[in-house]
């Protein structure tokens, strides 16, 4: 259900299906992929929405649009929806498709009981009655849909991956990688997926001629490189990151924050951050580099000269 990236037509995906089959999860993944996502939108108003977008457009191509609806949506009408989709499909400026998320009644019943939610069509009766009524109501849409995904045996993660596999090519975004340095003396960063403590390396702070310099200065880098532990530890960290980052990307992670800390955040962590960032660039990534405490006053006196 992908399309040529040079196609300038407005991409519209209608997502419907059984309540509890994963519509909300699918819309969230599409939003992460760059789609504009709207849930529980009255489909009868879709033509008006497209007209309003068109009147506001200049030469900019709209982001693909994902519209979620189901039996709970106001004015829900399966046959009317099919008729509208046929009209929209005939337009040369649109690419309209429908995704139906299905799930077995037994699994849906388990999910509703586990979440202690009421089925929208149960009307005070057992959840199985509501599921059966909804399935009958949605049968025309299931038969009409361009694609059907059954989530019976899917975890939330499985569904997310299935949506990425099918739609990432239409609005793919690169994973954002940030590599930063910080000083433990001023607290750890609040957001860090991977954190490395570089205080085992020899501390340039205790060299008077290096104290006022930073990890960006060549003499500091040369001092750190001379530490016997540096080269092996750097290579192991680099290789670990090159192993993990593609796996994070495959799992659909949008942001990865890698942090390197030392005592003051001015020497060892800064140098290693710069070196790791360069290694990631050579491997094809485009990391953003941040140095939180580069301009701070030296903090090593807090720990005393025996700390390294």
C-alpha positions in Angstrom: 0.0 0.0 0.0 3.0 2.2 -0.5 3.5 4.8 -3.2 6.1 6.4 -5.3 7.7 9.2 -3.3 7.4 11.5 -6.4 3.6 11.1 -6.4 2.2 14.5 -5.4 -1.4 13.3 -4.8 -2.9 13.6 -1.3 -2.6 10.2 0.4 -5.6 9.2 2.5 -5.8 6.0 4.5 -9.1 5.1 6.2 -8.6 2.8 9.2 -11.5 0.9 10.6 -12.2 -2.5 12.1 -13.4 -4.3 15.2 -13.3 -2.3 18.5 -10.3 -3.4 20.4 -8.4 -4.7 17.3 -5.8 -2.0 17.5 -7.0 1.1 15.6 -5.6 3.6 18.1 -2.2 1.8 18.1 -2.1 1.9 14.3 -2.8 5.6 14.2 -0.1 6.4 16.7 2.5 4.5 14.7 1.4 6.3 11.5 1.7 9.6 13.3 5.3 8.7 14.3 5.9 8.0 10.6 4.9 11.5 9.6 1.2 11.0 8.9 -1.5 13.4 10.1 -3.7 11.2 12.1 -7.3 11.8 13.2 -9.3 9.4 15.2 -13.1 9.0 15.4 -13.7 11.3 12.5 -17.2 11.3 10.9 -16.3 10.0 7.5 -19.3 11.8 5.9 -17.3 15.0 6.6 -14.2 13.8 4.8 -15.0 15.5 1.5 -15.3 18.8 3.4 -12.0 18.2 5.2 -10.2 17.6 1.9 -11.8 20.7 0.4 -10.6 22.8 3.3 -7.1 21.4 3.1 -7.1 22.1 -0.6 -8.2 25.7 -0.2 -5.4 26.3 2.4 -2.7 24.6 0.2 -0.1 26.4 -1.8 2.6 24.4 -3.6 3.2 22.3 -0.5 2.3 18.7 -0.6 0.2 17.6 2.3 1.4 15.0 4.7 -0.4 11.7 4.2 -3.7 11.6 6.2 -4.9 8.7 8.3 -8.5 8.8 9.4 -9.7 6.4 12.1 -13.4 5.4 12.6 -15.4 2.5 13.8 -18.9 1.6 15.0 -18.6 4.2 17.8 -18.0 7.1 15.4 -20.9 9.5 15.1 -23.1 8.9 12.0 -21.3 5.6 11.3 -22.7 4.2 8.0 -20.7 1.4 6.3 -22.6 1.5 3.0 -22.4 5.3 2.9 -18.7 5.1 3.6 -18.1 2.7 0.7 -20.0 5.0 -1.6 -18.0 8.0 -0.5 -14.7 6.2 -0.9 -15.7 5.2 -4.5 -16.3 8.9 -5.3 -13.0 10.0 -3.7 -11.0 7.2 -5.4 -12.1 8.5 -8.8 -10.4 11.9 -8.1 -7.0 12.4 -9.8 -5.6 14.4 -6.9 -6.2 11.7 -4.3 -4.9 8.2 -3.4 -7.5 6.7 -1.1 -7.2 3.2 0.5 -8.9 1.4 3.4 -7.3 -0.7 6.1 -9.5 -3.1 8.2 -8.2 -4.4 11.5 -9.8 -7.6 12.4 -9.6 -9.9 15.5 -11.2 -13.1 16.6 -14.2 -12.8 18.9 -12.6 -14.9 21.6 -9.5 -12.6 21.7 -11.6 -9.4 21.7 -13.6 -10.8 24.6 -10.5 -11.5 26.5 -9.1 -8.0 25.9 -12.4 -6.4 27.0 -12.5 -8.5 30.1 -8.9 -7.8 30.9 -9.3 -4.0 30.4 -12.7 -4.0 32.2 -14.1 -1.9 29.4 -17.7 -1.9 28.0 -18.2 -2.9 24.4 -19.9 0.1 22.6 -22.6 -2.2 21.1 -23.2 -4.5 24.0 -25.8 -2.2 25.5 -25.6 -3.8 29.0 -25.5 -7.4 27.6 -22.5 -9.7 27.6 -19.5 -8.4 25.6 -19.8 -11.4 23.2 -23.2 -10.0 22.0 -21.7 -6.6 21.3 -18.8 -8.2 19.3 -21.2 -10.3 17.2 -23.3 -7.3 16.5 -20.3 -5.2 15.5 -18.9 -7.9 13.2 -22.2 -8.1 11.3 -22.4 -4.3 11.0 -18.8 -4.1 9.7 -19.0 -7.0 7.2 -19.4 -4.7 4.1 -16.4 -2.7 5.1 -14.2 -5.8 5.7 -15.1 -7.1 2.2 -14.4 -3.7 0.7 -11.1 -2.9 2.4 -7.9 -2.8 0.4 -6.0 -4.6 3.2 -7.0 -6.6 6.2 -4.7 -7.2 9.2 -5.8 -9.7 11.8 -4.4 -8.9 15.2 -5.7 -12.0 16.9 -2.2 -13.3 17.6 -0.5 -9.9 17.7 0.9 -8.1 20.7 0.9 -4.3 20.6 4.5 -4.5 19.5 3.7 -6.9 16.6 1.0 -4.6 15.3 3.3 -1.6 15.5 5.9 -3.4 13.5 3.3 -4.6 10.9 2.1 -1.0 10.4 5.7 0.2 10.0 6.5 -2.5 7.5 3.5 -1.6 5.4 3.5 2.2 5.5 7.0 3.4 6.5 8.0 3.8 2.9 5.4 6.5 2.3 6.6 8.9 5.0 9.8 7.5 6.5 11.7 9.5 9.0 15.2 8.9 10.2 15.8 8.0 13.8 17.1 11.0 15.7 20.4 10.1 17.6 21.7 12.5 20.2 25.2 12.1 21.8 25.8 14.3 24.8 28.3 14.9 27.6 27.5 15.8 31.2 29.1 16.1 34.6 27.9 13.8 37.4 28.7 16.6 39.9 25.8 18.5 38.4 23.3 15.6 38.2 22.6 13.0 35.5 20.5 14.0 32.5 16.8 13.3 32.9 16.5 11.6 29.5 19.1 9.1 28.5 18.5 5.7 26.8 22.2 4.7 27.1 24.5 6.2 29.7 28.3 5.6 30.1 30.4 6.6 33.1 33.9 7.7 31.8 35.3 8.5 35.3 37.6 5.4 35.1 39.8 7.3 32.6 42.7 9.4 33.8 41.4 12.9 34.6 43.1 15.8 32.7 41.8 18.2 35.4 44.7 17.3 37.6 47.2 18.5 35.0 47.6 22.3 35.5 48.3 22.9 31.8 45.1 21.0 30.8 42.7 22.2 33.5 41.4 25.2 31.7 41.1 23.3 28.4 38.2 21.0 27.4 37.8 17.7 25.6 37.6 19.5 22.3 41.2 20.6 22.7 43.9 18.4 21.2 46.2 18.2 24.2 43.3 16.9 26.4 42.5 14.3 23.7 46.1 13.2 23.6 46.2 12.9 27.4 43.0 10.7 27.4 44.3 8.5 24.6 47.4 7.7 26.5 45.3 6.0 29.3 45.8 2.3 28.7 42.0 1.7 29.3 40.9 4.2 26.7 41.3 2.5 23.3 39.7 -0.8 24.3 36.8 0.8 26.1 36.1 3.2 23.3 36.1 0.3 20.7 33.7 -1.8 22.9 31.3 1.1 23.4 31.4 2.0 19.7 30.8 -1.6 18.6 27.9 -1.9 21.1 26.3 1.3 19.8 26.7 0.1 16.2 25.0 -3.1 17.2 22.1 -1.5 19.1 21.2 1.5 16.9 20.0 -0.4 13.9 17.9 -2.6 16.1 16.4 0.4 17.8 15.6 1.8 14.3 14.0 -1.4 13.2 11.8 -1.4 16.3 10.6 2.1 15.3 12.3 4.1 18.0 12.2 7.8 17.0 14.8 9.1 19.4 17.9 7.6 21.0 19.8 9.7 23.6 23.3 8.5 24.4 25.0 10.2 27.3 28.7 10.2 28.5 29.5 11.5 31.9 32.6 12.4 33.9 33.0 14.4 37.1 32.7 18.0 35.7 31.5 17.3 32.2 34.3 19.3 30.5 37.1 16.8 29.7 36.7 13.1 29.4 33.0 13.0 28.6 33.4 15.7 26.0 36.3 14.0 24.3 34.5 10.6 24.2 31.3 12.2 23.0 33.1 13.8 20.1 34.9 10.6 19.2 31.8 8.5 19.3 29.8 11.0 17.3 32.5 10.8 14.6 32.4 7.0 14.6 28.6 7.1 14.2 28.9 9.5 11.3 31.4 7.2 9.6 28.8 4.4 10.0 26.1 6.4 8.3 24.3 8.0 11.2 23.8 11.7 11.7 24.1 12.3 15.4 23.4 15.6 17.1 26.1 16.5 19.7 25.4 18.3 22.9 27.7 19.3 25.7 25.7 20.2 28.8 28.4 21.4 31.1 31.1 22.5 28.7 30.9 26.1 29.9 30.6 25.3 33.6 33.3 25.9 36.2 35.5 23.0 37.1 33.7 20.7 39.6 36.5 18.2 40.3 37.3 19.9 43.6 34.1 18.4 45.0 35.6 15.0 44.8 39.2 15.8 45.6 42.4 14.9 43.8 42.1 11.1 44.5 39.1 10.9 42.2 39.7 10.2 38.6 
